[in-house]
Amino acid sequence: MTDSSKVALLGLDRAELTSLVESLGEPAYRGQQLRDAIYRQRVEAVEEISTLSQSLRGKLTEKGVSVGLPRIAQRFVSQDGTVRYLVALADGQSVETVWMPEGDGGEAGDGSEAGELAERFAESDSSGTSGARAPIEKQEPIEALKRCATQKLTDQTPDRKQEQEPGWRQEQEAGWRQEQKPERGQEEKQKSGCGQEQIRDRGQQDSDRGQQHDSDQRQGQRYGSDQRQSQRRVQGQNQGRSTICISSQVGCAVDCQFCLTALLGVKRNLSSGEIVGQVCAVLKDQQVSPPEDRINLVFMGMGEPFLNYENFVKAARLLVEEVGIAERRMTVSTAGIVPRIHDFGAEKIRPKLAISLNASNDALRTRLMPLNKKWNLEMLMAAAKEYPLRTREWITFEYVLLGGVNDGPENAREVVELLRGMRCKVNLIALNPGPGIEFATPDRGRVVEFQKILRESGVPAYVRRPRGRDIYAACGQLKRTVEIATAPAQ
């Protein structure tokens, strides 16, 4: 890098930061100081980087170098604790980012530590609509359903263990503590959802895995649209479940008919720095800091990440290597950009993959998601089946249920056939309403029946909890809405 004019530091990797300081006649170690300041300390201005000499800060300022941390323009706080941030960008555009202090259960069943924690929380939650899955009669253990799905995969597809990584990528640079799996020990026989005697590997389960730790209390922050209110929060109380949902585009180019963001159209792609900057701004605002605080991250805000592929991939790498969020705690959702699904499987650092399905046949999916005309279900399912899953990794299929449209028993049975033979699970999302959307939220009974059909057929299925629905922060509701008045929280 030789031209340092109008450079935003956020979005630069270690090589680029080193090149920047060396172009100013400074030693290479100054690049490390910049990295720590912008990604870990999350400073807002070059003048705040106290580890740099005054002369270097002056050089950077003179050359027009800025940190590039986005500004939080407005905050909207839900009664469930969710915070929707309107984030202002340097060119006057804005995007939305959401903080969910307890997550929404979306990771449940995906094979990661975060998924196991969400799964245990879901199974222990008896509050009905707030759970990550709806209660149904005579439920079989989810582990049994997973074994059924895995058996079908083994029967129908070749063993790809030799092609896969032996496990989740080790974080080498930051030296953060790995979240270790307990040794699995005891085995006991148990009836599975397949109707056969299965050997269930129980291990130590809840007593060891994902154990919640007591820790010091620290000051948290909660905001309303007009004023800021401080409240005490116990650090670690929901450790491993807090989730940030971030945007990848200003607006969205994928014209999903049930999504408020689609009404904006697409304005432009976000830079890698603007994507990472959303995370840094929220972490700073919430006073949490990975890797000490375990945070989940989902690329499920405004935009289609795979239509901004290069910037998304670089942002994911920076979030792992510099910010300290493990890739196993990240999930990216795509509407089905098939060529990029193939590309993504070859990335060295890659979050978990979620695919927005939302329909059980081509005619219905083309009506709801016009991009299905270009990449139909046959092409999408082929890409999903060829995707190189890592050890313990599962593909997630997202399915937004629209009352009387795609939520019938026949739709559920078609979904079962589409997913047959895949190592996957399904997240069911009852439509989150909004102005300008012609569809209705389905009756709870239809959601329960849909889930039941999937699970009885061996497909692990969860119902995601709506978070921030009353402030237009829930899935499909991000439209930079400033006037909050209508959407029910439950």
Backbone torsions as a table, in degrees:
resi	resn	phi	psi	omega
1	MET	NA	121.4	-178.4
2	THR	-114.2	-30.9	-179.6
3	ASP	-98.0	105.4	-176.1
4	SER	-95.3	7.6	-178.7
5	SER	-71.8	138.9	178.1
6	LYS	54.3	44.4	179.6
7	VAL	-98.6	131.9	170.2
8	ALA	-98.1	127.2	-176.4
9	LEU	-67.6	-38.2	176.7
10	LEU	-62.7	127.2	-176.8
11	GLY	107.9	-12.5	176.8
12	LEU	-90.0	136.5	177.6
13	ASP	-88.4	-177.4	-173.7
14	ARG	-62.3	-39.6	179.8
15	ALA	-65.1	-40.4	-178.9
16	GLU	-69.8	-37.9	177.7
17	LEU	-67.2	-40.0	177.7
18	THR	-63.7	-42.7	178.2
19	SER	-62.2	-37.4	-179.9
20	LEU	-62.6	-50.5	-177.3
21	VAL	-68.3	-34.9	178.9
22	GLU	-67.5	-32.6	177.2
23	SER	-67.2	-17.5	178.2
24	LEU	-98.6	9.7	177.5
25	GLY	80.0	21.3	-178.0
26	GLU	-106.8	156.6	178.3
27	PRO	-68.3	157.9	-174.3
28	ALA	-62.0	-30.8	-176.5
29	TYR	-63.9	-18.2	176.3
30	ARG	-64.1	-27.3	176.4
31	GLY	-63.7	-38.8	176.7
32	GLN	-64.4	-38.7	178.2
33	GLN	-64.2	-38.8	175.9
34	LEU	-63.4	-43.4	179.4
35	ARG	-57.4	-49.8	-178.8
36	ASP	-61.2	-40.6	-175.9
37	ALA	-67.7	-43.1	-173.7
38	ILE	-86.8	-32.7	-174.9
39	TYR	-98.3	-29.5	-178.3
40	ARG	-104.4	-45.7	178.3
41	GLN	-82.4	-23.0	177.0
42	ARG	56.1	52.5	176.1
43	VAL	-68.2	159.1	-178.2
44	GLU	-102.2	-18.3	-177.0
45	ALA	-145.0	151.2	179.3
46	VAL	-57.6	-36.5	-178.4
47	GLU	-62.3	-18.9	-178.4
48	GLU	-85.2	-7.0	-175.9
49	ILE	-82.4	88.2	-172.0
50	SER	-70.6	-19.2	179.7
51	THR	-74.9	-16.6	177.7
52	LEU	-86.6	149.1	176.3
53	SER	-66.4	155.3	179.3
54	GLN	-61.8	-34.4	-179.2
55	SER	-68.4	-38.0	179.0
56	LEU	-69.5	-39.7	175.9
57	ARG	-60.7	-37.2	177.8
58	GLY	-66.3	-40.5	177.5
59	LYS	-61.4	-45.3	-178.5
60	LEU	-62.7	-43.7	179.8
61	THR	-65.1	-42.3	-179.7
62	GLU	-62.1	-34.7	-179.7
63	LYS	-83.0	0.5	178.6
64	GLY	80.8	19.4	178.9
65	VAL	-79.9	132.1	177.8
66	SER	-127.5	164.8	177.1
67	VAL	-69.8	-44.6	179.0
68	GLY	86.5	17.7	177.6
69	LEU	-71.0	123.3	-179.9
70	PRO	-61.5	154.7	-179.3
71	ARG	-98.1	133.4	175.1
72	ILE	-79.6	109.7	-176.1
73	ALA	-82.2	-40.7	-179.9
74	GLN	-148.7	154.7	176.3
75	ARG	-128.0	139.5	175.4
76	PHE	-127.9	126.5	-174.0
77	VAL	-110.8	127.0	178.5
78	SER	-84.0	160.3	176.4
79	GLN	-67.4	-16.4	177.1
80	ASP	-93.1	5.6	177.6
81	GLY	96.0	-10.7	177.6
82	THR	-64.9	142.9	177.8
83	VAL	-121.3	125.5	173.2
84	ARG	-101.4	124.7	-179.1
85	TYR	-104.7	130.6	167.2
86	LEU	-93.8	113.0	-171.5
87	VAL	-105.3	120.6	-178.2
88	ALA	-87.7	134.2	179.2
89	LEU	-101.8	167.2	-171.6
90	ALA	-63.6	-27.8	-176.3
91	ASP	-93.6	9.8	178.9
92	GLY	94.1	-12.0	174.4
93	GLN	-74.3	170.4	178.9
94	SER	-148.4	154.6	175.3
95	VAL	-134.0	175.0	179.6
96	GLU	-120.2	143.0	178.9
97	THR	-133.6	142.5	-173.8
98	VAL	-124.0	134.8	174.0
99	TRP	-107.6	121.7	176.7
100	MET	-115.5	105.6	-173.3
101	PRO	-63.2	-24.6	178.3
102	GLU	-120.3	13.7	-179.8
103	GLY	66.9	-172.8	178.8
104	ASP	-129.1	12.5	179.0
105	GLY	80.2	6.6	-175.3
106	GLY	-65.3	-24.4	-178.3
107	GLU	-82.2	-11.9	-174.5
108	ALA	-53.9	127.5	174.2
109	GLY	84.0	7.6	-175.3
110	ASP	-91.9	3.6	174.8
111	GLY	93.6	-6.0	-178.3
112	SER	-97.3	171.1	175.3
113	GLU	-60.5	-41.7	178.5
114	ALA	-60.7	-38.6	179.0
115	GLY	-66.3	-40.2	178.9
116	GLU	-66.0	-38.3	177.4
117	LEU	-64.7	-44.7	178.3
118	ALA	-63.9	-36.6	-179.7
119	GLU	-66.6	-43.4	178.9
120	ARG	-64.9	-39.5	178.2
121	PHE	-62.9	-41.2	-179.3
122	ALA	-63.7	-43.5	-175.7
123	GLU	-73.5	-22.0	178.6
124	SER	-91.5	-8.0	-177.5
125	ASP	-89.8	116.7	-178.5
126	SER	-108.8	21.1	-173.8
127	SER	-89.1	8.7	175.2
128	GLY	80.2	-108.4	-171.6
129	THR	-67.0	-21.3	-178.9
130	SER	-81.0	-12.3	-177.6
131	GLY	-74.0	161.0	179.4
132	ALA	-74.9	-14.9	173.1
133	ARG	-141.4	146.7	-178.8
134	ALA	-75.4	142.7	178.9
135	PRO	-70.1	134.7	174.4
136	ILE	-130.6	159.0	-176.1
137	GLU	-74.0	144.5	174.3
138	LYS	53.3	48.4	179.0
139	GLN	-68.8	137.7	170.5
140	GLU	-88.5	150.3	178.1
141	PRO	-56.1	142.0	-177.2
142	ILE	-63.9	-29.8	177.9
143	GLU	-63.2	-35.4	177.6
144	ALA	-65.7	-40.7	177.7
145	LEU	-63.1	-39.9	179.4
146	LYS	-64.3	-37.9	178.6
147	ARG	-64.3	-39.6	177.9
148	CYS	-60.3	-48.0	-178.9
149	ALA	-62.8	-39.7	-179.8
150	THR	-67.2	-39.0	177.5
151	GLN	-61.3	-42.5	178.9
152	LYS	-63.3	-39.3	178.3
153	LEU	-63.0	-43.0	-179.2
154	THR	-64.4	-38.0	-179.4
155	ASP	-68.7	-31.2	-169.4
156	GLN	-109.2	-15.7	-177.7
157	THR	-130.4	151.7	179.6
158	PRO	-68.8	156.2	177.5
159	ASP	-70.5	123.3	-176.7
160	ARG	-109.5	17.7	-176.0
161	LYS	-58.7	-36.3	-178.1
162	GLN	-69.0	-22.8	-178.6
163	GLU	-86.0	-15.4	-171.1
164	GLN	-97.9	163.0	173.2
165	GLU	-68.0	148.5	-178.1
166	PRO	-69.6	-9.4	179.2
167	GLY	176.7	-174.2	179.0
168	TRP	-66.7	146.2	-178.1
169	ARG	-58.3	137.2	176.9
170	GLN	-81.7	132.6	176.5
171	GLU	-80.5	109.6	-172.6
172	GLN	-95.8	-36.5	-168.6
173	GLU	-72.5	-46.0	-172.3
174	ALA	-85.3	-17.8	177.7
175	GLY	68.8	28.1	-178.3
176	TRP	-79.7	160.5	-174.9
177	ARG	-69.6	129.7	175.9
178	GLN	-74.3	144.2	173.2
179	GLU	-86.5	100.0	-169.6
180	GLN	-78.2	145.8	172.6
181	LYS	-84.6	142.1	174.7
182	PRO	-73.3	155.0	173.5
183	GLU	-66.9	138.3	179.1
184	ARG	-90.4	137.3	-174.0
185	GLY	-129.5	-85.8	-170.5
186	GLN	-62.7	143.5	174.6
187	GLU	-123.4	142.1	176.3
188	GLU	-142.6	149.1	-179.6
189	LYS	-79.7	144.8	-175.4
190	GLN	-154.3	144.9	174.9
191	LYS	-71.2	132.3	179.2
192	SER	-104.3	171.9	177.2
193	GLY	-67.4	-9.7	178.7
194	CYS	-86.6	-5.5	-179.7
195	GLY	80.4	22.0	179.3
196	GLN	-124.1	160.8	170.8
197	GLU	-73.8	125.5	-179.4
198	GLN	-120.9	155.7	172.5
199	ILE	-96.4	116.8	-179.3
200	ARG	-102.6	124.5	-180.0
201	ASP	-85.9	102.5	-170.2
202	ARG	-86.0	-41.1	-176.9
203	GLY	62.0	-153.1	179.9
204	GLN	-94.6	-12.6	174.0
205	GLN	48.0	-126.1	-166.8
206	ASP	-63.3	-26.6	-176.3
207	SER	-69.9	-26.9	-178.5
208	ASP	-112.6	-42.2	-167.5
209	ARG	-80.0	126.7	177.4
210	GLY	64.4	30.0	-177.3
211	GLN	-60.5	134.0	178.6
212	GLN	-82.1	133.8	-175.2
213	HIS	-103.0	142.0	170.4
214	ASP	-74.3	142.9	177.8
215	SER	-153.4	172.3	-178.6
216	ASP	-63.4	148.0	173.8
217	GLN	-77.4	143.8	175.2
218	ARG	-138.3	157.6	-173.9
219	GLN	-74.2	124.4	174.7
220	GLY	-106.0	174.7	-176.8
221	GLN	-134.8	142.3	176.6
222	ARG	-136.3	137.0	-171.1
223	TYR	-122.7	146.6	166.4
224	GLY	-106.2	178.8	-178.1
225	SER	-72.8	-20.9	-176.3
226	ASP	-111.0	-27.7	-176.5
227	GLN	-149.5	163.9	-176.8
228	ARG	-106.7	128.1	-178.3
229	GLN	-119.6	129.9	179.9
230	SER	-91.4	142.5	176.5
231	GLN	-147.0	154.6	179.5
232	ARG	-82.3	139.6	175.7
233	ARG	-134.0	142.7	-179.6
234	VAL	-87.2	112.9	-179.2
235	GLN	-67.2	125.9	-178.7
236	GLY	99.3	-10.6	-178.1
237	GLN	-60.7	-42.0	177.2
238	ASN	-116.8	30.0	-174.3
239	GLN	-59.5	131.7	-178.9
240	GLY	93.8	-8.7	179.8
241	ARG	-113.2	-19.0	178.5
242	SER	-62.9	136.1	-172.3
243	THR	-134.2	138.2	172.5
244	ILE	-111.0	128.9	176.8
245	CYS	-106.1	120.9	-172.5
246	ILE	-119.5	158.4	-177.8
247	SER	-98.8	155.6	179.4
248	SER	-121.5	-12.7	177.5
249	GLN	-141.5	157.8	168.1
250	VAL	-84.1	106.9	-171.1
251	GLY	82.9	-157.9	-179.3
252	CYS	-155.9	139.6	-179.4
253	ALA	-89.0	-12.3	-178.8
254	VAL	-91.1	116.4	-169.7
255	ASP	-88.4	59.8	176.8
256	CYS	-67.3	127.7	-169.8
257	GLN	-72.9	-13.3	-176.4
258	PHE	-106.4	9.8	-172.7
259	CYS	-116.0	130.0	179.4
260	LEU	-65.2	-34.5	-178.9
261	THR	-59.9	-32.9	-179.0
262	ALA	-61.1	-27.1	-179.4
263	LEU	-66.8	-19.3	179.3
264	LEU	-78.8	-22.6	-167.6
265	GLY	70.6	-170.8	178.4
266	VAL	-113.3	132.2	178.5
267	LYS	-95.2	-50.5	178.2
268	ARG	-170.1	167.2	173.4
269	ASN	-78.6	152.3	171.4
270	LEU	-86.7	146.7	172.7
271	SER	-74.1	164.7	177.3
272	SER	-60.5	-36.3	178.5
273	GLY	-66.1	-36.7	178.3
274	GLU	-70.1	-32.3	176.3
275	ILE	-68.9	-50.7	178.7
276	VAL	-64.0	-36.3	-178.2
277	GLY	-60.9	-34.0	176.0
278	GLN	-59.4	-44.3	-179.1
279	VAL	-64.8	-46.4	-178.9
280	CYS	-62.1	-39.4	-179.7
281	ALA	-64.7	-42.0	-179.5
282	VAL	-71.0	-42.3	177.4
283	LEU	-58.5	-42.8	179.1
284	LYS	-64.4	-42.6	-178.7
285	ASP	-67.0	-38.1	-178.5
286	GLN	-87.1	-4.9	179.3
287	GLN	57.7	46.4	173.0
288	VAL	-123.2	156.7	-173.1
289	SER	-149.0	106.7	172.6
290	PRO	-66.5	154.9	2.1
291	PRO	-86.8	-5.6	-179.9
292	GLU	-59.1	-41.1	174.3
293	ASP	-97.8	120.3	-177.9
294	ARG	-82.5	117.7	-174.6
295	ILE	-120.4	137.5	171.5
296	ASN	-93.1	149.0	-176.8
297	LEU	-135.8	130.3	178.2
298	VAL	-126.0	130.1	173.8
299	PHE	-87.9	74.4	-174.8
300	MET	-135.8	18.8	178.8
301	GLY	-85.2	-140.9	179.4
302	MET	-69.5	135.1	173.5
303	GLY	100.0	165.7	176.3
304	GLU	-107.4	108.2	-175.7
305	PRO	-55.8	-35.9	-175.6
306	PHE	-77.3	-7.0	170.4
307	LEU	-94.5	1.7	171.8
308	ASN	-132.8	50.1	-162.6
309	TYR	-61.5	-52.1	-174.5
310	GLU	-61.8	-43.8	179.5
311	ASN	-67.7	-37.8	177.2
312	PHE	-62.9	-47.3	-177.8
313	VAL	-62.6	-43.6	178.5
314	LYS	-64.3	-39.7	178.2
315	ALA	-61.9	-42.7	179.1
316	ALA	-61.2	-41.4	179.0
317	ARG	-64.1	-43.2	178.5
318	LEU	-64.8	-37.7	-179.8
319	LEU	-66.0	-33.1	176.8
320	VAL	-76.9	-53.4	-170.8
321	GLU	-78.6	-31.5	-173.5
322	GLU	-108.7	-45.3	-177.8
323	VAL	-79.6	-33.7	175.4
324	GLY	101.1	20.7	177.0
325	ILE	-95.8	122.9	-176.6
326	ALA	-66.1	142.0	-178.9
327	GLU	-63.2	-27.0	178.3
328	ARG	-71.0	-9.5	176.1
329	ARG	-104.8	14.0	177.5
330	MET	-116.3	145.2	174.9
331	THR	-135.8	135.2	174.7
332	VAL	-114.1	136.2	179.6
333	SER	-110.4	132.4	176.0
334	THR	-122.7	146.3	176.6
335	ALA	-75.8	-7.7	177.1
336	GLY	119.4	45.9	175.7
337	ILE	-82.3	89.1	-166.0
338	VAL	-55.9	-47.3	-179.4
339	PRO	-59.5	-34.4	-179.0
340	ARG	-76.3	-24.9	173.4
341	ILE	-62.6	-42.4	176.3
342	HIS	-63.1	-44.7	179.6
343	ASP	-61.5	-42.4	-174.8
344	PHE	-64.0	-34.7	179.4
345	GLY	-62.5	-19.6	-179.2
346	ALA	-95.1	-3.4	-179.1
347	GLU	-69.4	141.2	178.4
348	LYS	-71.2	-40.4	174.8
349	ILE	-113.4	117.7	-179.2
350	ARG	-147.5	133.0	172.6
351	PRO	-64.6	172.8	174.0
352	LYS	-68.1	154.1	-174.4
353	LEU	-104.6	131.6	170.7
354	ALA	-123.7	139.6	-179.3
355	ILE	-119.5	127.7	178.1
356	SER	-79.4	110.0	-177.1
357	LEU	-92.2	-67.1	167.7
358	ASN	68.1	-2.4	176.6
359	ALA	-156.9	157.1	-173.3
360	SER	-105.0	-5.3	178.4
361	ASN	-150.5	164.9	-174.1
362	ASP	-64.3	-41.6	-177.7
363	ALA	-60.6	-44.4	-179.1
364	LEU	-70.4	-41.2	-177.8
365	ARG	-68.1	-36.8	177.2
366	THR	-64.5	-35.7	176.8
367	ARG	-66.1	-41.8	-175.6
368	LEU	-86.2	-33.0	-176.4
369	MET	-134.7	92.7	-173.9
370	PRO	-57.0	-22.3	179.3
371	LEU	-65.3	-12.1	176.3
372	ASN	-63.1	-19.7	175.5
373	LYS	-64.5	-32.5	-178.5
374	LYS	-88.2	-43.7	179.6
375	TRP	-126.0	95.5	-174.0
376	ASN	-79.3	-178.5	-174.9
377	LEU	-64.6	-35.6	178.7
378	GLU	-61.6	-44.6	179.4
379	MET	-67.8	-40.3	-178.6
380	LEU	-66.5	-44.8	-179.5
381	MET	-67.3	-35.2	177.1
382	ALA	-63.2	-43.0	178.8
383	ALA	-63.9	-40.0	179.7
384	ALA	-65.8	-39.6	-179.4
385	LYS	-69.8	-29.2	179.7
386	GLU	-86.3	-7.6	-175.3
387	TYR	-66.0	129.7	-174.7
388	PRO	-80.0	92.3	-179.6
389	LEU	-71.8	141.1	175.1
390	ARG	-84.6	171.5	178.5
391	THR	-54.8	129.5	177.9
392	ARG	70.7	4.4	-176.9
393	GLU	-89.8	140.9	177.4
394	TRP	-127.3	142.1	171.1
395	ILE	-76.7	140.0	174.4
396	THR	-102.8	133.5	170.5
397	PHE	-108.9	124.2	178.5
398	GLU	-92.6	135.0	-177.7
399	TYR	-136.7	106.4	177.6
400	VAL	-82.1	121.4	-178.1
401	LEU	-88.1	123.2	179.7
402	LEU	-112.1	124.3	-174.1
403	GLY	-55.4	120.1	176.6
404	GLY	74.6	7.7	-176.6
405	VAL	-115.2	-56.8	-176.7
406	ASN	-130.8	18.9	-171.4
407	ASP	-112.3	16.4	-177.9
408	GLY	-83.5	163.9	177.4
409	PRO	-57.2	-35.8	179.7
410	GLU	-66.6	-34.7	176.2
411	ASN	-65.7	-41.8	179.4
412	ALA	-61.9	-42.1	179.9
413	ARG	-66.8	-35.1	175.9
414	GLU	-66.6	-37.5	176.6
415	VAL	-61.9	-42.7	178.0
416	VAL	-55.6	-44.1	-179.1
417	GLU	-68.2	-38.6	178.0
418	LEU	-60.2	-38.4	-172.2
419	LEU	-96.1	1.0	-176.9
420	ARG	-58.5	130.7	178.1
421	GLY	88.9	-1.8	-179.2
422	MET	-101.8	146.9	173.7
423	ARG	-85.4	90.8	-172.2
424	CYS	-150.4	167.8	172.5
425	LYS	-139.9	164.6	-174.8
426	VAL	-120.1	131.8	169.3
427	ASN	-101.3	119.4	177.0
428	LEU	-94.3	132.6	-178.1
429	ILE	-126.7	109.9	173.9
430	ALA	-67.1	131.3	-174.1
431	LEU	-47.4	130.8	171.4
432	ASN	-91.2	118.4	-170.8
433	PRO	-73.0	163.5	176.7
434	GLY	-171.7	157.3	-179.8
435	PRO	-64.3	135.1	180.0
436	GLY	93.0	-3.3	178.1
437	ILE	-101.8	124.9	-173.0
438	GLU	-83.0	-10.6	-175.1
439	PHE	-90.9	164.5	-177.3
440	ALA	-118.6	152.8	173.7
441	THR	-69.0	131.8	-178.2
442	PRO	-70.1	158.2	173.4
443	ASP	-63.8	147.6	-178.5
444	ARG	-58.0	-37.2	-178.8
445	GLY	-61.0	-36.3	179.3
446	ARG	-71.3	-34.9	175.6
447	VAL	-62.9	-46.0	-179.4
448	VAL	-62.4	-43.4	-178.4
449	GLU	-65.8	-41.0	178.7
450	PHE	-60.4	-47.9	179.3
451	GLN	-61.5	-41.1	-177.9
452	LYS	-62.0	-43.6	179.9
453	ILE	-61.7	-44.1	178.7
454	LEU	-61.6	-47.0	-174.8
455	ARG	-70.0	-38.3	178.5
456	GLU	-68.7	-17.8	176.7
457	SER	-94.6	5.3	176.4
458	GLY	91.8	12.3	179.2
459	VAL	-103.0	112.9	177.3
460	PRO	-59.6	127.5	-176.5
461	ALA	-137.3	137.9	-178.7
462	TYR	-129.3	152.1	173.7
463	VAL	-105.7	115.5	-179.9
464	ARG	-70.3	138.1	178.4
465	ARG	-75.0	133.9	173.8
466	PRO	-70.6	129.4	179.1
467	ARG	-121.4	129.2	175.9
468	GLY	70.2	25.6	-178.2
469	ARG	-62.9	-32.1	-177.4
470	ASP	-73.4	-11.6	178.3
471	ILE	-120.2	19.1	-178.7
472	TYR	56.4	46.9	178.2
473	ALA	-113.7	-3.6	-175.8
474	ALA	-78.9	171.3	-178.1
475	CYS	-54.2	125.9	178.0
476	GLY	85.3	3.6	-175.2
477	GLN	-107.4	-1.0	-173.5
478	LEU	-77.0	109.6	-178.8
479	LYS	-143.4	24.7	-178.9
480	ARG	55.5	39.5	179.6
481	THR	-71.8	125.0	-179.0
482	VAL	-99.1	-38.0	179.7
483	GLU	-87.4	113.2	-177.6
484	ILE	-103.9	121.2	-177.2
485	ALA	-149.9	-22.4	-157.5
486	THR	-119.8	-49.6	-163.4
487	ALA	-64.3	128.2	179.4
488	PRO	-67.1	147.3	-176.1
489	ALA	-78.1	-25.2	-177.8
490	GLN	-117.8	NA	NA
